[in-house]
Amino acid sequence: MKTLGSRTDLFFSQLTGIVTEHADYTAIHTPSNPTFYWGNCLIFNCAPRLEDTDNWLKAFKAEHGGAKHVAIGWDEDAPGDTSGFLAAAPGLEFGVSSVLTATALHAPRYPNADAELRPLYSDADWAARLELTTAVKDYGAEYLSRENINRRRQVQSGRGAWFGAFLEGRLVSSMGVFNTGGGLGRFQTVDTHPDYERRGLCSTLLHHAGQYALEHLDVTELVIVADPAYHAQRIYESVGFKLSQNQYQLELPSLPSPVILEA
């Protein structure tokens, strides 16, 4: 894939899901976590045009007919024309993410000197991560449990590590970083417990994990994706990340019954 966001996303889909390439799109399925939107999605080769509306929605229905969501992205740094989609599928949301990169990181201005920074290893560590993500994200117990299992499997591939910041033995911040090929190191799922925010934990752990990746994972460029409307992007920029590309998508959040696309 051409764009950094899509290219590095695909690495994780290949580790824990099924990736099938078609003429004009790539289909991603994650049977182990069917409610994971972006693990059960389509990524088209180019940005959408108005005339693509029917074909793209039909393709999603063909690939993910039983899904209770819609997740469509494209491998081009361009918003395209999504007006047809928004009209055809009420509730469909257009989104944009910032893709930030860095070839070197600097320490945060206000590092946290009290936390123990280390990779997650044991069953207890991964149980603590599940407890942390449950406190941070309101995605439902079943989804988060399956997501945690898949993250551990990704670490067991030998291509990366999951780091945690511990205060008095409690995991309060975590994130993963992986060699996704081509010299690219991609961060995943940056979480900090809401009771421990504004203590420099995220920036300190980000710098620590990034340095590890550059020194031990055989990567030369780090990639992280952020919501431009959320404060996390400023944290990433504070240790040296800079905006490189944008990533665009269409998403219809989960509904009580499977989505019926009239297209």
N, C-alpha and C positions, 0 to 999 in steps of 0.2 A: 504494500500500500504506500501511497505517496506521502500522506500527512503523518506527522510524528505521533499525534494522538491516536489515530486509527492503527498505525503500524504497531505501536507498543501495546495497545489494547488487545490486538489480535494474539499476541504472545500468550496472554492469560487465558483467552478463550481456547487456544490450542492445548493448554495444559490440563484444563478441567472440563472442557466441553468438546463439541463437534463443530468443525468449521468446513463449510462446503462452498466452493467457488462456482459461481454461475457467470454467464456472459456479461451481465451488467450489474451484478451485486454479489455480495458474500453473505451467506446465511450462517448464523451462529445459534447453536442450541446448547443448553446446559441442562441435561436431564436430571442431574443431581440437585439442581436448584431451579425449578421451573418458574418461580415467581421473581427471579432475578431479571429485571427488565433488560439490561444491557448484556446479559448472558444469553438472552433469547431475543434476538433482534436481526435486522437486516442492515448492511452497510453498502450503499450504492456507490458506484465508481465515480460519479459526477454529481454536482449540485443539482437540485431539482428544477425543472421547468414546469410551467403551468400544465403543459400537455402530458406530463409524467404522472399526474395525480392518480388516475384510475389504475394504471399498470402497477404503480408502486404499492398501492393499497391492496390490490389483488394478489400481488406477490407476497405481501406480509400474511394475508389470510391463508394463502396456500401453504406457506412454511410454518405458520404458528396459529392454525385455525382454532385451537382450543385455548389460546391465551386470553387472559383477562386484562391485557394491556396492549399497547402498541409502542414499539421502539424502533425508529428508523433514523439512521445517520447516513452521512456521505463522506467519501474520502477526497474532499476538496475544501480548501480554505476559502469558501465563498458561501454566502447565505442562500443563494438561489431564490426562486420564486415559490413560496410555500402557501400562497393565498388559496390555491385550489384545495389543498389538504385541509386547511383550517375551516373551509366552508363545507367540505365533504364529511368531515368527522368531528362533530361538536365535542369540545373538551380537549381536542388535540392541542398540545402546547409546543411552541417553537422555542428552542433553547440554544444558548451559546456558552461554551466553556473556553477558558483561557488555557492555552498550552504554553507553559513556561519552560525555559531551558537554562542550563548553566554548565560551563566547563570547569569551573572552580567555585568554591564556596568560601565565605569568610564567617568567622564566629559572630553570633548575634551581639548586639550592643549591650543587652542585659541578659547574659546567660544565667541559667539556673545551676548553682554550684552544689545543691543539696541532693539532687536526684542521682540514683544509680542508673547508668545507661548500659544496657546489654541486650543481646538477642534473646528471643523466647526459645526455650528448649523443651521444657517438661510438659506433662499433661496439666499440671497446676498452672503453668504459665499461660497455656492456651485457654484454660477455663477462665483465667483472669481476664484475658483479652475478650472473651465472649461477654463477661460481666461488664467490661468497659464499653463495648459497642452497644450493648443493651441500654446502658445509661445515656449514650450519646444519640442513638438513632431509634426512631419509632417505626421500625420496619416489620415488627412481628417476630415472635420467638422462633418459629419454624425457619423463616428465611435466615435470620441471623445465625442460628445453629448450623445450618448447611453452609452458609458463607464462611463461617469460622473453620469448618472442616476442610473446605476447598482451599482456603488460604494456607492452612498447614500443609496440605498436599503440594501446593506450589513451592513452599519452602523446601519440602523434601525432594523436589526435583533437582536440588543442588545449584539452582541458578540465582539464588538470592537469600535474603534473611529478613526476619521480622524483628524489629527493635522495640524495646519498651523503656519507658522512664518510670522508675520505682521510687516512691517516697515512703519510708518506714515499711518497706516490704510490699506496698500496695502498687499495682500497676495503674498509673494515672494518665499515661500518654503512650500511643503506639503508632507504628507505621511500617510498611514493608518497602523494600527496594530490591530490584531484580535486574540482571543482565538480560535484556530482551533481544539481543543480537545487534550486529552492526555497530557496536560500540555504544549503544544507548542503554542507560540505566533508568528504569521507570519506577517512580514512587507509587504506592498504593495505599488508600484508606488511612488517611491521617486523622487520628482521633485523640482528643484530650477530654478528660472528664470535666463536666461543667463546673464542678466544685473546685477545680484546680487551674482554671484559666487565668490568664494575665500574670503568670509566674515565670514566663520565659521557657516553659517546658517544651512546647512544640518547636520553637526555633532552635533550642539547644539540641533536641533529639534529631531534628532535621539535619542540622550541621553534622552531627556525629554520624548519622546513617549515610549521609552523602559522602563524607570523607572515607568511610569504610568502602562504599561502592567504588569510588575513584581509585582507591589503593589496593582493593582485594578482589573486585568483581570484574576486572578487565573491561571497564567502561571508560569512555572519554567525554561523554556528554550526559548530563542528567536531565530527565524530563519529569514534569509534574503538571497535573491538570487541576484547575481551580474554577470555582464559580466566581465570575468577575464582580458579582454583587455582594459577595461574602468577604469577611475580613481576613480569611485565611490567605488570600492572594497577597496581601500586604506583608504577612509573616514570611511567606516564601521569598518575596522580593527583598526582605530585610537581610537575608543571608546570601544574596547574589543571583537569584533567579530573575530572568527577564522575559517579557512576553515575546514569543516567537511566532505563534500561529493561533488561529481560532478553530474551534471544533463545533460543528453545528448539528442539531438533531431535532427530531419531532418525537414527542412522547405523549401518550395517553395513559395517565396513571391507572392503576388497577381498579377494576369495578367489581361489584358483587357477583356478576355473571360474565361468562365469556363475551368478548367484544364481537359484535356483528358488524362487519364493515360492508356497507352498501356501496359497492364500487363496480 
